[in-house]
Amino acid sequence: MIKAIKRLQLKRRGLMTEKTRRKHSEKEWVEKLRDAALVRFALFLLFGIGLGALIMGAPDERLPMVATSWRAIILGMVVLLIGLLHFFINHPSSFRRNSRVLLIFGIMFIHLALFRVSFALADRGTFGLNGDHYSFLVAPFALAPMIISILLGRTLALLVTVLCSVWAALLVSGAMALPIMIAGLVVGFLAVLATDGVRKRSSLVRAGLLIGISVTGFGILFGMIGANFLDGQKVDWIALGYGVLAALLGGVVTAMFVGGVLPILESLFRIITDISWIELADLNNPLLRRMTIEAPGSYHHSLLVANLAESAAEAIGANATMCRVCSYFHDIGKLAKPEYFIENIGEADNPHDDLTPTMSALVITAHVKEGVDIALTHKLNPKIIDVIEQHHGTSLVYFFYRKAIEQEKQARERQEEGELNDDDVPEVSEESFRYPGPKPQFKESGIISLADAVESASRSLEKPTPGKITQLVEDIISSRILDGQLSECDLTLREINVISESFNSTLRSMLHSRIIYPKNNQDTERNGSGKNGSNGKKSSRTGIHPGKAKKADIPIS
């Protein structure tokens, strides 16, 4: 009630508008649901019940060790417990996120259900092939491994491959169990290898062909294509041809299905793949086009930050494409007041000359909140919004803070001389000159934060040399560490050292000096300056005699 009254008073005085800023945060009940252990236990329980139902409906002819359905179910539950233990120990962050648990175990259940359906609905005798053999060729061995590999990475995908291969062997007859397990493991590993770091959707089709070829090889090896082709028996070429075609089509259809469901899964679970990052890197985005016109200096700065961040991310194994895309958008908040940022001022008068340091700091720090507001309006990816919020952390706007301290010092001197009263002396609070935060929460955000600071500071270098660049990078990174700006992201000291070296290398290439081009001798003679140009004197700019310039003296680039 008190806050509402204060807001009403501010509105009446014209110090507050009716506009409410969009918030980049989840509702409290959503956050609790996302991390609740009870929800996670319910998901594991539902998966176990579903797995048991699939095993219960499997054929009666089983391996001797699992002669009954109950033994098969018990074995399946033991494998599930082992898988959960591995999941908890090696992937704790994903284990604690219920959305990730739902995604992983939901995809595995769909994989196993389609596997079971492909055998249950096999058209026996089709094209002269035995039903089980035909089901083997079209079974979705690579479905779950491909999806998890693209969405969550290869380590989790390898775990999913092993679990699905063992469970799939419990869903078929005893004669097919061993071939299914072996083929599931090998084909799954190949699928993970083929989709690791995939950046184009067309690569999924090539991965599907690789899967189809590998399934064809196992079909021939286990005698499921061509009527025991390797045993020296007569080859059924028609059955062989249809079998190869079925295996290849099965792999391609699986890859096409994966490509079709990826956008849906990315939207539902708020995961963005390298494929989508590449699509978001299009510089024709309306916001980026606005920046080229309204804030060209900020746009150019963002491109340079993208180069620095991408190279550093590649050096430490972070998501380089994500760093590039997020760097493009990290300063879109400057579109609200582009003329207040030094890179956009140019030769015009500096508007900060008419503002107090406190007001200038408010304008500068406001571009973070304005950027979040613009990003939410244009429905940018949540990771991009996170980087916009975090790229300055809670760092200090040092220039205006120092200016405020100097003004306070001058005011106190005038106070001592009796020119000012105590109320006229401004009180400077460091918190008023800090960004709202939060600090960077993940590696890519930390890299972009450092790249932004380094690129901005590099513009102040006069006659940059490798030594000056190295010193600048070390000073900025050290000050960020001492200020605690990297304390909440998981960058290690070794990785920070690698990032520093990457910044040095990239800045040296960006700020490299060029030799001064000598004047063209023919142009000099054409202008009537004499045989040797400039009356035979050396050029004042280059120190090279224009009439004696050699071809080797002219740089290529």
C-alpha positions in Angstrom: 0.0 0.0 0.0 2.8 2.4 0.9 4.6 1.7 -2.3 1.4 2.3 -4.3 0.9 5.7 -2.6 4.5 6.6 -3.4 4.1 5.6 -7.0 0.9 7.7 -7.2 2.8 10.8 -5.8 5.6 10.4 -8.2 3.2 10.2 -11.2 1.4 13.4 -10.0 4.8 15.2 -9.8 5.6 14.0 -13.4 8.5 11.9 -12.1 7.0 8.5 -13.1 5.1 7.3 -16.2 2.3 4.8 -16.5 4.5 2.5 -18.5 5.6 -0.7 -16.8 8.8 -2.3 -17.8 8.7 -5.9 -19.0 10.3 -8.3 -16.6 12.6 -11.1 -17.6 11.8 -13.6 -14.9 9.7 -16.7 -14.2 6.8 -16.9 -11.9 7.7 -18.3 -8.5 5.6 -21.4 -8.8 7.2 -22.2 -12.2 10.7 -22.0 -10.6 9.6 -24.3 -7.8 8.1 -26.8 -10.2 11.2 -26.8 -12.3 13.5 -27.9 -9.5 11.1 -29.8 -7.2 12.6 -33.2 -6.2 9.0 -34.7 -5.9 8.3 -33.8 -9.5 11.6 -35.4 -10.6 10.8 -38.6 -8.6 7.3 -38.7 -10.3 8.9 -38.5 -13.7 11.3 -41.4 -12.9 8.4 -43.4 -11.6 6.3 -42.8 -14.7 9.1 -43.8 -17.0 9.7 -47.0 -15.0 6.0 -47.9 -15.2 6.0 -47.2 -18.9 9.1 -49.3 -19.5 7.7 -52.2 -17.5 4.5 -52.1 -19.7 6.6 -52.2 -22.9 8.6 -55.2 -21.6 5.4 -56.9 -20.4 4.0 -56.8 -24.0 7.2 -58.2 -25.6 7.2 -61.7 -27.3 7.3 -64.8 -25.1 10.5 -66.2 -26.7 13.2 -64.7 -24.6 16.8 -65.3 -23.6 17.2 -68.1 -21.0 18.3 -65.6 -18.3 15.1 -63.6 -18.7 12.7 -66.4 -19.5 9.8 -64.7 -18.0 8.4 -61.1 -18.3 9.0 -60.4 -14.6 12.7 -61.3 -14.8 13.0 -59.0 -17.9 11.2 -56.2 -16.0 13.5 -56.6 -13.0 16.5 -56.5 -15.2 15.2 -53.3 -16.9 14.7 -51.7 -13.5 18.2 -52.5 -12.5 19.5 -50.9 -15.7 17.3 -47.9 -14.9 18.8 -47.5 -11.4 22.3 -47.8 -12.8 21.5 -45.2 -15.4 20.0 -42.8 -12.8 23.1 -43.2 -10.7 25.4 -42.4 -13.6 23.1 -39.5 -14.5 23.2 -38.0 -11.0 27.0 -38.4 -10.6 28.2 -37.2 -14.0 25.5 -34.7 -15.0 24.2 -33.1 -11.8 23.1 -29.9 -13.4 20.8 -31.7 -15.9 19.7 -34.1 -13.2 18.4 -31.2 -11.0 16.4 -29.7 -13.9 13.1 -31.3 -14.2 12.6 -30.0 -17.8 15.8 -31.8 -18.8 14.7 -35.0 -17.1 11.4 -34.8 -18.9 13.1 -34.3 -22.2 15.7 -37.1 -21.8 13.4 -39.8 -20.4 10.4 -38.7 -22.6 12.6 -39.1 -25.8 13.9 -42.5 -24.6 10.3 -43.7 -24.0 9.2 -42.6 -27.4 12.3 -44.3 -28.9 11.5 -47.6 -27.2 7.8 -47.3 -28.0 8.5 -46.8 -31.7 11.0 -49.7 -31.5 8.3 -51.9 -30.0 5.7 -50.8 -32.6 8.1 -51.4 -35.5 8.4 -55.1 -34.4 4.7 -55.5 -33.4 3.3 -54.2 -36.7 5.9 -55.8 -39.0 4.2 -57.1 -42.2 5.6 -60.6 -42.2 6.7 -61.8 -45.5 6.8 -58.4 -47.1 9.1 -58.3 -50.1 10.2 -61.8 -49.3 11.7 -60.8 -45.9 11.0 -62.3 -42.6 9.0 -59.9 -40.4 11.6 -59.6 -37.6 14.3 -59.1 -40.2 12.3 -56.3 -41.9 11.6 -54.7 -38.5 15.4 -54.8 -37.7 16.1 -52.8 -40.9 13.6 -50.1 -40.2 13.9 -49.9 -36.4 14.7 -46.3 -35.2 18.1 -47.2 -33.7 19.4 -43.6 -33.9 16.3 -41.6 -32.9 17.0 -40.9 -29.2 20.8 -40.6 -29.7 20.5 -38.1 -32.5 18.0 -35.9 -30.7 19.8 -35.8 -27.3 23.2 -35.3 -29.1 21.9 -32.2 -30.9 20.0 -30.7 -28.0 22.1 -31.6 -25.0 25.5 -32.8 -26.2 27.3 -36.0 -26.9 28.0 -37.1 -23.3 24.4 -37.4 -22.4 23.7 -38.9 -25.8 26.2 -41.7 -25.2 24.5 -42.5 -21.9 21.1 -42.6 -23.7 22.5 -44.9 -26.4 23.7 -47.5 -23.9 20.4 -47.5 -22.0 18.2 -47.7 -25.0 20.3 -50.5 -26.5 20.0 -52.6 -23.4 16.3 -51.9 -23.0 15.6 -52.5 -26.7 17.1 -56.0 -26.4 14.4 -56.8 -23.7 11.6 -55.9 -26.1 12.3 -58.5 -28.8 12.5 -62.2 -29.0 15.6 -64.0 -27.7 17.1 -64.7 -31.1 17.0 -61.0 -32.0 18.2 -59.6 -28.6 22.0 -59.8 -29.2 21.9 -58.4 -32.8 19.6 -55.6 -31.5 21.9 -54.7 -28.7 25.1 -54.7 -30.8 23.5 -52.7 -33.6 21.9 -50.3 -31.2 25.2 -49.5 -29.6 27.2 -49.1 -32.8 24.6 -47.2 -34.8 23.8 -45.0 -31.8 27.5 -44.1 -31.3 27.8 -43.4 -35.1 24.7 -41.1 -34.8 26.2 -39.2 -31.9 29.5 -38.8 -33.9 27.7 -37.6 -37.0 25.5 -35.1 -35.2 28.1 -33.7 -32.7 28.3 -30.0 -33.3 26.1 -30.2 -36.4 25.5 -26.7 -37.8 23.3 -27.2 -40.8 20.1 -29.1 -41.2 21.4 -30.6 -44.4 24.0 -32.4 -42.3 21.1 -34.4 -40.7 20.4 -36.1 -44.1 24.0 -37.1 -44.4 23.9 -38.5 -40.9 20.7 -40.4 -41.9 22.5 -42.0 -44.9 25.4 -43.0 -42.6 22.9 -44.6 -40.2 21.2 -46.4 -43.1 24.6 -47.7 -44.4 25.6 -49.0 -41.0 22.2 -50.8 -40.5 22.6 -52.3 -43.9 26.1 -53.6 -42.9 24.6 -55.2 -39.7 21.7 -56.6 -41.8 24.2 -58.4 -44.0 26.4 -59.5 -41.1 23.5 -61.0 -39.2 22.0 -62.7 -42.2 18.9 -60.5 -42.4 19.5 -59.4 -46.0 20.0 -61.7 -48.9 19.2 -65.0 -47.2 22.5 -65.7 -45.3 24.6 -63.9 -47.9 27.9 -64.5 -46.1 27.3 -68.3 -45.7 27.8 -68.9 -49.4 24.2 -69.6 -50.1 22.4 -68.4 -53.2 21.8 -64.7 -53.1 18.2 -63.4 -53.3 19.0 -60.2 -55.2 15.5 -58.9 -55.0 15.3 -59.4 -51.3 18.8 -57.9 -51.0 17.8 -54.8 -52.9 14.6 -54.2 -51.0 16.5 -54.8 -47.7 19.2 -52.2 -48.5 16.5 -49.8 -49.7 14.5 -50.3 -46.4 17.6 -49.7 -44.3 18.6 -46.6 -46.1 15.1 -45.2 -46.1 14.8 -46.0 -42.4 18.0 -43.9 -41.6 16.9 -41.0 -43.8 13.4 -40.9 -42.4 14.7 -41.0 -38.9 17.0 -38.0 -39.7 14.1 -36.1 -41.3 11.9 -36.8 -38.3 14.6 -35.5 -36.0 14.9 -32.3 -38.1 11.2 -31.8 -38.0 10.8 -32.2 -34.2 13.9 -30.1 -33.2 12.2 -26.7 -33.5 9.3 -28.0 -31.4 11.6 -29.4 -28.7 13.7 -26.2 -28.7 10.7 -24.1 -28.1 9.1 -26.3 -25.5 12.3 -26.9 -23.4 14.0 -23.5 -24.2 17.0 -25.1 -25.7 18.7 -23.6 -28.7 21.0 -25.7 -30.9 24.0 -24.7 -33.1 21.7 -24.9 -36.1 19.4 -22.3 -34.7 22.3 -20.1 -33.5 23.5 -20.0 -37.1 20.1 -19.0 -38.3 20.0 -16.2 -35.6 23.4 -14.9 -36.8 21.7 -13.3 -39.8 22.8 -9.6 -39.8 19.6 -8.7 -41.6 17.7 -8.9 -38.4 15.4 -5.8 -38.0 17.1 -4.8 -34.8 20.6 -5.0 -36.2 19.5 -3.1 -39.3 18.1 -0.4 -37.0 21.5 -0.2 -35.3 23.4 0.3 -38.5 21.3 3.5 -39.1 20.5 4.8 -35.6 23.6 3.6 -33.7 26.3 2.8 -36.2 29.1 3.1 -33.7 27.5 0.6 -31.3 26.8 -1.7 -34.3 30.5 -1.7 -35.3 31.5 -2.2 -31.6 29.1 -5.2 -31.4 30.7 -6.8 -34.5 34.2 -6.4 -33.0 33.0 -7.8 -29.6 31.6 -10.8 -31.6 35.0 -11.5 -33.1 36.8 -11.3 -29.8 34.2 -13.5 -28.0 33.9 -16.1 -30.7 37.7 -16.7 -30.9 38.0 -16.9 -27.1 35.0 -19.3 -26.8 36.6 -21.6 -29.4 39.9 -21.5 -27.5 38.3 -22.9 -24.3 35.6 -25.1 -25.9 32.6 -23.0 -25.1 29.8 -22.3 -27.6 31.4 -20.0 -30.1 28.4 -19.5 -32.3 26.3 -18.5 -29.3 28.9 -16.0 -28.2 28.9 -14.4 -31.7 25.1 -14.1 -31.9 24.7 -12.8 -28.3 27.4 -10.2 -29.0 25.5 -8.9 -31.9 22.5 -8.1 -29.7 24.2 -7.3 -26.3 24.0 -3.5 -26.8 20.6 -3.1 -28.5 19.4 -1.1 -25.5 21.5 1.8 -26.8 18.9 2.2 -29.5 16.8 4.1 -26.9 19.3 6.9 -26.6 22.2 6.3 -29.0 23.5 9.9 -28.9 24.5 9.5 -25.3 27.2 6.8 -26.1 30.6 7.9 -27.1 30.9 5.6 -30.1 27.8 7.3 -31.7 28.6 10.9 -30.8 31.3 11.5 -33.5 32.0 15.2 -34.1 28.7 16.4 -32.4 28.6 18.0 -29.0 28.7 15.7 -26.1 25.2 15.7 -24.4 26.8 14.6 -21.1 28.4 18.1 -20.8 24.9 19.3 -19.8 24.2 16.5 -17.3 25.4 15.8 -13.8 27.6 12.7 -13.4 24.8 10.9 -11.5 22.3 11.6 -14.3 24.9 10.5 -16.9 25.5 7.3 -15.1 21.7 6.6 -15.0 21.5 7.1 -18.7 24.4 4.8 -19.4 23.3 2.0 -17.1 19.7 2.2 -18.3 20.7 0.7 -21.7 20.8 -2.7 -20.0 17.1 -2.5 -18.9 16.2 -0.9 -22.2 17.9 -3.8 -24.0 15.9 -6.4 -22.1 12.7 -4.5 -22.8 13.5 -4.4 -26.6 14.6 -8.0 -26.6 11.3 -9.2 -24.9 9.3 -7.0 -27.3 11.0 -8.7 -30.3 10.8 -12.2 -28.6 14.6 -12.8 -28.8 16.0 -16.1 -27.4 16.2 -16.2 -23.6 20.0 -16.7 -23.7 20.4 -13.5 -25.6 18.3 -11.7 -23.0 20.5 -13.2 -20.2 23.6 -11.9 -21.9 22.0 -8.4 -22.3 21.3 -8.4 -18.5 24.6 -9.8 -17.5 27.2 -8.4 -19.8 28.1 -5.5 -17.5 27.3 -7.4 -14.3 27.4 -4.9 -11.3 30.5 -3.1 -12.6 31.2 0.5 -11.9 30.7 3.3 -14.5 34.1 4.6 -13.5 34.4 7.7 -15.7 31.4 9.4 -14.2 32.1 8.1 -10.7 35.5 9.7 -10.8 34.0 12.9 -12.2 31.4 12.9 -9.4 34.2 12.4 -6.8 36.2 15.3 -8.3 33.1 17.5 -8.2 32.4 16.5 -4.6 36.0 17.4 -3.7 35.7 20.8 -5.3 32.4 21.4 -3.5 34.0 20.6 -0.2 36.9 23.0 -0.8 34.3 25.8 -1.6 32.4 24.8 1.5 35.5 25.3 3.6 36.0 28.7 2.0 32.4 29.5 3.0 31.0 29.7 -0.5 28.7 26.7 -0.1 26.4 25.4 2.6 26.5 21.8 3.8 23.3 20.9 1.9 24.9 22.1 -1.4 27.7 19.5 -1.2 26.7 16.4 -3.2 27.1 13.0 -1.5 28.5 10.4 -3.9 27.5 6.8 -3.4 29.3 4.2 -5.4 26.2 2.1 -5.7 24.6 4.8 -7.7 27.3 4.4 -10.4 27.0 0.6 -10.7 25.1 -1.4 -13.3 22.0 -3.3 -11.9 23.4 -6.8 -12.7 23.2 -9.7 -12.3 26.8 -10.8 -12.8 27.5 -13.3 -15.6 26.0 -16.6 -14.8 27.6 -18.9 -17.5 30.8 -19.1 -19.5 29.6 -17.5 -22.6 28.2 -14.5 -20.7 31.5 -14.1 -18.9 33.4 -14.2 -22.2 31.2 -11.5 -23.7 31.5 -9.4 -20.6 35.3 -9.4 -20.9 35.3 -9.0 -24.6 33.0 -5.9 -24.3 35.3 -4.3 -21.8 38.5 -5.1 -23.7 37.2 -3.8 -27.0 35.9 -0.6 -25.5 39.2 0.1 -23.8 41.3 -0.8 -26.8 39.9 2.3 -28.6 41.8 4.5 -26.2 45.2 3.1 -27.2 47.4 5.5 -29.1 49.8 3.7 -31.4 48.9 0.2 -30.1 51.8 -2.2 -29.8 51.8 -5.8 -28.7 53.1 -4.8 -25.3 50.4 -2.2 -24.8 47.7 -4.6 -25.9 48.8 -7.3 -23.6 49.0 -4.9 -20.6 45.6 -3.5 -21.4 44.0 -7.0 -21.5 45.7 -8.1 -18.3 44.6 -4.9 -16.5 41.0 -5.2 -17.5 40.7 -8.9 -16.7 42.4 -8.5 -13.3 40.2 -5.6 -12.4 37.1 -7.7 -13.3 38.3 -10.6 -11.2 39.1 -8.3 -8.2 35.7 -6.7 -8.5 34.1 -10.1 -8.3 32.4 -9.8 -11.7 33.3 -13.4 -12.6 32.5 -15.0 -9.3 29.2 -16.5 -10.4 30.1 -18.0 -13.7 32.1 -21.2 -14.0 35.2 -19.9 -15.8 38.4 -21.4 -14.3 41.7 -19.5 -14.0 43.2 -21.7 -16.7 40.3 -20.8 -19.0 40.6 -17.1 -18.2 44.3 -17.3 -19.1 43.4 -18.9 -22.4 40.8 -16.2 -23.0 43.4 -13.5 -22.3 45.8 -15.0 -24.8 43.0 -15.2 -27.4 42.1 -11.5 -26.8 45.7 -10.5 -27.3 45.9 -12.4 -30.6 42.7 -11.1 -31.9 43.3 -7.5 -30.9 46.8 -7.5 -32.5 45.2 -8.5 -35.8 42.4 -5.9 -35.4 44.7 -3.1 -34.4 47.6 -3.9 -36.6 49.5 -1.0 -38.2 50.0 -0.6 -41.9 52.9 0.8 -43.8 52.3 4.1 -45.6 51.8 3.6 -49.3 54.5 5.2 -51.5 53.2 7.5 -54.3 52.9 6.0 -57.7 55.8 7.2 -59.9 53.7 7.4 -63.0 51.1 9.5 -61.3 53.8 11.8 -60.1 55.3 12.3 -63.6 51.8 12.7 -65.0 51.2 15.6 -62.5 54.4 17.3 -63.9 56.5 16.9 -60.8 59.7 16.1 -62.7 61.4 12.9 -63.6 62.0 11.8 -60.0 58.9 13.4 -58.5 59.0 16.3 -56.1 62.1 17.6 -57.8 64.1 14.6 -56.9 63.5 14.9 -53.1 62.4 12.2 -50.8 58.7 12.0 -49.8 58.1 13.7 -46.5 55.6 10.9 -45.5 57.4 7.8 -46.4 61.0 8.6 -46.6 61.1 6.6 -49.9 62.4 8.3 -53.0 59.3 8.3 -55.3 61.3 7.7 -58.4 63.0 4.6 -56.9 60.0 2.8 -55.4 60.2 -0.9 -56.2 57.4 -3.3 -56.8 58.3 -5.1 -53.6 57.7 -1.9 -51.6 54.0 -1.9 -52.4 52.0 -4.1 -50.0 49.5 -6.6 -51.2 46.7 -5.8 -48.7 
